Amino acid sequence: MRHVRVGPFDFAILSDPETDRELLADGDAGASDALRLTIKVRSDLPAPVRHETLVHEVLHCILSVTPYTAELSDVEEERLVRTLAPFLTELDFLAHYRDDE
C-alpha cells in the first residue's frame, strides 16, 4: 500500500476497483479522511488526472493539520485547493511517495 507523509502523519493512499466504485457513487475523483488517515483516488483516471487528484487531496490533508481548518469554510478551502493543486502538480512534489514493503 502506498503512503504519503503529511506533517507527522502517514496517510494511506487507496486506489483500487472498490475505491473506484465508492468514489464514482459519490461523483468524486478523490477523497481524503484526516481522521482515518486515508486518501482515495480513482484508479481508472488517466495518470495526469490521478496525480493532480492526489495532490488535491494531499492539500486537504495539509490544511486539516493546520489552524486554517477552523478559519476556512468548506467553499473557501476547496477554492484554495483547486487553485494550488495544478501548480503543485507541475512541481511534482509528490514524486517520491512511498510503498510499504
C-alpha positions as CSV (number, residue, x, y, z in Angstrom):
1,M,0.0,0.0,0.0
2,R,1.3,3.5,-0.8
3,H,1.6,6.2,1.8
4,V,2.3,9.9,1.8
5,R,3.6,11.8,4.9
6,V,1.7,15.0,5.8
7,G,3.4,16.6,8.8
8,P,3.7,13.9,11.4
9,F,1.1,11.6,9.8
10,D,1.3,8.8,7.2
11,F,-1.8,8.8,5.0
12,A,-2.6,5.5,3.2
13,I,-3.4,6.0,-0.5
14,L,-6.2,3.8,-1.7
15,S,-6.7,3.3,-5.4
16,D,-8.4,0.1,-6.4
17,P,-11.6,-1.1,-8.0
18,E,-13.6,-1.0,-4.7
19,T,-12.4,2.6,-4.1
20,D,-13.3,3.5,-7.6
21,R,-16.9,2.2,-7.0
22,E,-17.2,4.3,-3.8
23,L,-15.9,7.4,-5.4
24,L,-18.0,7.0,-8.6
25,A,-21.1,6.6,-6.4
26,D,-20.3,9.9,-4.8
27,G,-19.4,11.6,-8.1
28,D,-15.8,12.2,-6.9
29,A,-12.4,11.7,-8.4
30,G,-10.8,11.6,-4.9
31,A,-11.5,12.0,-1.2
32,S,-9.5,12.3,2.0
33,D,-10.2,11.5,5.6
34,A,-7.9,13.1,8.1
35,L,-9.3,11.1,11.0
36,R,-8.8,7.7,9.3
37,L,-5.5,8.9,7.6
38,T,-6.7,7.9,4.2
39,I,-6.6,9.4,0.7
40,K,-8.7,7.8,-2.0
41,V,-8.0,8.3,-5.7
42,R,-9.8,6.7,-8.6
43,S,-7.5,4.2,-10.3
44,D,-9.4,4.4,-13.6
45,L,-8.5,8.0,-14.3
46,P,-5.7,9.0,-16.7
47,A,-2.3,9.2,-15.0
48,P,-2.1,13.0,-15.1
49,V,-5.6,13.4,-13.6
50,R,-4.8,10.8,-10.9
51,H,-1.7,12.7,-10.0
52,E,-3.4,16.0,-9.7
53,T,-6.2,14.4,-7.7
54,L,-3.6,13.0,-5.3
55,V,-2.1,16.5,-4.9
56,H,-5.5,18.0,-4.4
57,E,-6.3,15.5,-1.6
58,V,-2.9,16.0,0.0
59,L,-3.6,19.7,0.1
60,H,-6.8,19.0,2.0
61,C,-4.8,16.8,4.4
62,I,-2.2,19.5,4.9
63,L,-4.9,22.1,5.7
64,S,-6.5,19.6,8.1
65,V,-3.4,19.6,10.4
66,T,-3.1,23.4,10.4
67,P,-5.0,26.1,12.2
68,Y,-6.6,27.1,8.9
69,T,-9.1,24.3,9.2
70,A,-11.0,26.4,11.7
71,E,-10.7,29.6,9.7
72,L,-11.8,28.4,6.2
73,S,-15.2,27.5,5.2
74,D,-15.6,24.3,3.1
75,V,-16.1,26.5,0.0
76,E,-13.0,28.6,0.7
77,E,-10.9,25.5,1.4
78,E,-12.0,23.9,-1.9
79,R,-11.3,27.1,-3.8
80,L,-7.8,27.3,-2.3
81,V,-7.0,23.7,-3.0
82,R,-8.3,23.9,-6.6
83,T,-6.2,26.9,-7.2
84,L,-3.0,25.4,-5.8
85,A,-3.2,21.8,-7.0
86,P,-2.5,22.3,-10.7
87,F,0.6,24.3,-9.9
88,L,2.0,21.9,-7.3
89,T,1.3,19.0,-9.6
90,E,3.6,20.7,-12.1
91,L,6.3,20.9,-9.5
92,D,5.9,17.1,-9.0
93,F,6.3,17.5,-5.2
94,L,4.8,14.0,-4.6
95,A,7.1,12.2,-6.9
96,H,8.6,10.1,-4.1
97,Y,5.6,9.0,-2.1
98,R,6.4,5.5,-0.8
99,D,5.2,2.0,-0.9
100,D,5.2,-0.3,2.1
101,E,7.4,-3.3,1.6
